[in-house]
Amino acid sequence: MNHDSSSAHGLNDPRFEHDACAVGVAFLPADGTLAEKTKAAIIDVLEDEQSIALGWREVPVEPSCLGANAHKMMPSFAQLFAAMAPSRE
């Protein structure tokens, strides 16, 4: 049995050949349209820093334990996978 989960999760993508990869957590607006605009702004910053976004993962949450006020204020949560952009030599 192969226990290498990197293949199962697409981590054999050639963009992962770099040692310079990162994962970040984003606290995004609950409104889907605003969240997408925020993600686009984050990607713009990454590109300004010669990095690339490899993908986003929505973080599952269980808001049923929250009170009414906390539930109204709760953002959405996402993880961003990023890497240094390949050099263009």
Secondary structure, 3 states (H helix, E strand, C coil): CCCCHHHHCCCCCHHHHCCCEEEEEEEECCCHHHHHHHHHHHHHHHHHCCEEEEEEEECCCCHHHCCHHHHHHCCEEEEEEEEECCCCC
